[in-house]
Amino acid sequence: MADLAALVEALHLGPVHVLASSYGASIALRTAALHPDRFRSLAVHEPPLVRLLDEHAPSAQLLCAF
């Protein structure tokens, strides 16, 4: 997750449009949650959501509600 955010910052690309699939989708979702200022839009396909958020993240309760 830190790598994606660092890449966007190092290349001076942000905010960016991101399209991701599978495990990359989980990485993109988590990165967007931690660094929303670096994303213009986000489209994900079939992210495995297992352990996407740790128990201390603000949105962890929302994810666990489903």
Secondary structure as UniProt FT lines:
FT   HELIX           2..10
FT   TURN            11..12
FT   STRAND          16..21
FT   HELIX           23..34
FT   HELIX           36..38
FT   STRAND          39..45
FT   TURN            50..51
FT   TURN            55..56
FT   TURN            58..59
FT   HELIX           60..64
//
